[in-house]
Each structure stands twice: as C-alpha cells, then as structure tokens.
Amino acid sequence: MGILESAFSALPLTRRAARGVSDWIDLQWSYTTEDLKRVAPRARGRLLDVGCGSKPYAEIFRPFVAEYIGVEHEASFSLTNAGDSSSPDVLYDGRTLPFPDGSIDTVLSIQVLEHTPEPQALLTEMARVLARDGLMILSVPFCFRLHEEPHDYFRYTPHGIRTMCDAAGLEVTEMHAQGSLGSVVGHKLNAYLAFRVARIQGVAQSLGKLSHESNAGKANGVRLWTLPFVVPAMGMISLAARAADRFMPDPTETLSFLALLRKR
C-alpha cells in the first residue's frame, strides 16, 4: 500500500474529503449520481442491482425500496477490486439470473452492458425477472475510455438502446444524455492526467472508486511530484467542462445515456 493509500485508510475524515473532491471532478460519476438521485424515488419493492460491484448506489436507493439485492457474475467478479469493500448478495453463472419470472420490482443496471459479450441476452434476462409493472433503470456508455479490459466490448447509441429494448420486450419511457461535448473532452483529459501522468489508480481504489478494475493499477505507484499540478488542473478542466455543457451543448455528444424502461 502506498503513502497516500495508507493515509486515507488511517484518516477517515481525510478519506471522505478526498472522495468528495474526486466525485466532483469525475464527470461520469457526477452526472450518473445526479440522475440516479433524481429517479430513485420511482424505485420500489425488491431492487436488483445487476453488476453491483461494491454497491456504490445502494445508499441512493435504499430509502425507497424494501430490499436491495446485488448480483454479480461470479467468474468476472473474482478478478476485480470490488470485493475489498463489499460483496454481492448473489453470484450467478453469467447466463441465468437466479430469480423467478417477474419477481423483481426494480432492476438497476449501471454501466454493465458494455462488459458482457452478449448484451442482448443479459438485457432479455433482466426483462424476464422484471415485474409486469416494474421499472428498469439502465445506464450505458457512449464516449468512454477502454476500462476493465479485456472485458470491454461495446458502446451504445440511443437508437441501439431502443432496438435492443424492443427485442427484449421493453419500452423506453425516458432517455437522458449524461453530459455533452464539454464533459466528453474534459473527462478524457482528466482520465489521461489521472491514470497516465499521476498514476493514481491505487489512490482511487483506496477511496472506493474503480472497484470493477483489477488491482494491477496499483503496481506502478503514484507520481507524487505531479499532484500539485495535476489535481488543480483536473479541477479546472472539470469546471470548464460543466460550463461548456451548459452554454455550448451538443446533442450528438455525451458520456453515456440513462434510460427508464418498462415492460411493453
């Protein structure tokens, strides 16, 4: 464990402050959590978080549901860093979710479909367990870096999402772009500074982020001398990206899409 990782482990307040700053700079995380907080009151009953990792969204949804169940693909989960902080409630074989037809009131799937080589099969399986009057909350990437390699297979357009949902017997009731051109450019610049220049993968994991990545990112170590330059630069880039999204929106560019689905 590096110096910064040890400091965060020893000082919970420092860890929380660092996590708060990190979450604000991380445009993908910010837009995703903002959208999820907005739609969470619509969730109800039994919620199934498919590809839950370390359950980063559990606290957003727990006030609105009777039960929060996290499920993970057993073979893939064992290779990630998520087990360091939290474990799924259920492991499955990657083919059939171990729940009866129509037994889940709310299905949550956040940035998961790109990591399965058969996304249509997974979407259809999630639709199978969804109750007739249930709600599915689905988020998929559009412009995003390679991650969780080699299990990173697809990116999605809104037209592709609708086509796949139609094949699964699902209706898209709402769809929202998560960010615009400013976010796309800003997120990519910040990812380069964080992972290629400062090498803070291990720090991010010690803060509870990048839980689906392996532990391999910790091997190179943080370039401490870069942090006084990189951290302020990332903050300014994130601020500029948010301003660009607001004042110069581009409907053809976004980090990801959030869709709300119901059975047809």
N, C-alpha and C positions, 0 to 999 in steps of 0.2 A: 504494500500500500504506500502511495506517495505522500509527500508532506501535506499537500492540500487535502487529499482524501482523509488523512489522519485527523487533520484539524476539524474538518466538517463532522467527523464521527464523534470527536471529543466535545465539540461545542454545538449543541442543538440549535441555539439561537443564531449562531453564525450560519449554520446549515440552512435554516429557514429563510434567512435574509438572502443568502446566495441563491436559493431555489426561486425565491420571488423575483429577483433580478433576472435570473436565467429564463423564467417563464415569460417575462415581459419581452425580453429580447427575441425569444424563439417565436417567430411569427406564426408558424404552423400550429404550435401549441396554443398560442393566444387565440387565434381565430377558432380553433376547434373547441376549446373550453368555453369560449363566449357563446358559440352556437349551442353547445350541449346544455349550458345553464338556461338558455332561452327555451329549449324544447323539453327539458327534463320534467316540468310539471305535467306533461302529457303522458308520461310513463305511468304504469300502474301494475298491480298484481305481481306475478313472478317475472323477473327480468333475467334474461340470459345474455351474458356478455361473451360473445364468441371471439376467441383470440384475445382473452382478457389480459395476458401478460401479468403485470404486477397490480392489476386493477386500478389504474390511475384515475378512472372516472367514477369509482364507486361512491365517493362522498357526495358527488353531484346528484346521483340518482337515488341513493338510499332513503332520503326523506319522503320520496314519492311512491316507493314500491314496497310490497310486502316481503319480498325475498330477492336477494341479489346473488345470482349464480354465475361464477366464472368458469368457462370451459376452454381447454387448450388441446391442441394436437400433441399427443404425448411425445412422439419422436422429435418434433421440432422444438418443443418447449425445453427439453433437456439440454439443448445446445445453447440456450440463451442465458442472459444475466438476470432474468426476471425472478428466478427462484431465490435470489439473495434476499429479497424483501417481502415477497408474498407469493402464495401458491394458489393455483386454480382450485376450485372446488371439485371439478370433474376433469379427467383426462379422457380423450377419445382417440379412435384409430385414424382420424382424418377422413373418414368416409361417411359414417352414420352417427349423427348426434344421438346420444343415449337418452332420448326423451320421446314420449308418445306424440302422435299427431295432435296438433292443436293444443298442446299443454302449456305453452308459454305466452304470456300476455304482452310482453315487450321483448323484442330482440334487438340487441345493440351490437353493431359491428363497425369498429373504427379503425380504418387503415389496415384491413386484414386481407381483403380480396386480392390485392396485388401479390400476396405471398403464397398463394396456392396455385399449382399448375392447372387446376380445373376449377376456376372461379364460378362457372355456371352451375356446376354440381353442388358447390357449397351454398350458393345463393338459393338454389332449389331446396336444399336440405333445411336451411333456415326458414324458408317459407313453409315447409312441411310442419315444423314444430310450432309455428306461429298460430295463435288462436284466430278464429274467423273474424273477430272484431278487434284483433290485436294491432300493435304498432311496431314497425321495424324502423330503426334509426341506423342509417348506413352512411359512412364516410369513406371516400376513395380518393386517391391522389390523381392529379392531372399533370402538374410540373413538380417533380421532386427528384432529389438525388438518388443514386443507387444506394440501397441500405439493406441490412440483414442478408447480405449476399452469402451463398448463391441463391437464396430463396426470395428473389425479387423478380417477378415475371411480367407485370402488366401496369399500364396507366389507362385512365378512363376518361372518356368524354361524356357529356350529359346524354348524347344520343345513344352511346353504347350502354349506359346505365339503363335507360328506358327499354332498350331492346332486350337486355338480359332479364330485367324485371318482368317484362311481358311474358317471356318464355317460362319464368318461374311462377306465373300466376299472380304477380304482384302489380299494384298500381302505384305510380309515383304521385303523391298528393302535393308535395312541395320539394323544391330543389334550390339550394343556395350555393353560390360560389363562395369559397373561403379565401378571401383576398383577391388582389388584382395584379397588374403588371409590377407595381412597386414592390409588393410582397414577394413575387417570384424572384425578381432581381435581388432584393435585399436578403431574402432567405439563402439564396445561393452564395452570395458574397459572405454572409456570416458563417455559413457552413464551412466555406473554404478557410476563413480565418480561424475558426474554432478547431477544426479537425486536421487541417494541413499545416497551418502556421503555428498555433499554440498547442496543438495536440492535447486537448482537454477532454478526450473521450472518457478517460478514467474518472475525472472530476465529475462529469455529467452523470456517470453511472452511480457515483457515490451520493449524488443528490436525488437519485431515484429516477433519472431520465435514461433514455436509450436502453430500456430494460429488455427489449427484444434482441439487442445486439449481443454478440458473444463477448467474453472477457478479453478477447485478443487486443482490443483497442488500448488496454492499459499497459501493454508491453513497452511502448516507446517512451512513455513518460512525458510529463508536462514540460514545455519550454517556458520556465518561469520568467525569464528575462523578457518574453514577448507580452506578458499580461498587462503591464502598464500602458501598452499601446493598443493591444488587441481589444481589450474589454471596452474602453471608451469608444473605439471605432465601431464596434458592434452595436453599442447603444445608439450612436448617431445614425448608423445605417438603418436600424430598426425604426427610429423616429422618422427619418426621411421616407422610408418605405410606407409607413402609415399615412403620412401626409400625401404622398403620391397616389395611394389608393383612393383617398378621399377627393382630391382635387383633379386628378387625371385618371379616372377609371378606364379600364379596358375590358369589356365584357368577354373578350376572346382569350384572356389570360387569367389564370388563377392557380393557387397551390393545390386545391382539392375541392371536391363537391360534397355537400351534405344533403342526403335525400331522406324524406319521410315516406314510408311505404305502408300500404295496407293490402290485404288480400282482395283480389278482384271479385 
